Amino acid sequence: MGTKAGIQPSVLFDVISSCSGNSYAFQKKAPRILNGNFKPMFALDLEYKDLSLGTMVAQELKAPALLASLAKGLFEMARAKGLGSEDNVALVKVFEEMSNVQVRK
């Protein structure tokens, strides 16, 4: 969204790195996205499997799993694009396509 608004991805990274949005996952994954490094460390297909198992258990327990279900749907879109063997950060390609903007260098 920030890139769509005209903010350079590297500036967004710097800002988020210095505020409450910063995290270990952000520091490890954002640079890979910005550099277009989708070499699998944890394949998108594996994350989809985990989301599927989690939402299945939630369904059996009749427990809401709204965000997990949304995430699973996004990962289904990525898998439909043939991104399953890439790293889970390749999900950014779905957002790039939907927003008609590229955040990678």
Buried (B, 14 or more C-beta within 10 A) or exposed (E): EBBEEEEEBEEBBEEBEEEEEBEEEEEEBBEBBBEBBBEBEEBBBBBBEBBBEBBEEBEEEEEEBEEBBEBBEBBBBBBEBEBBEBBBBBBBBBBBEEEEBEBBE
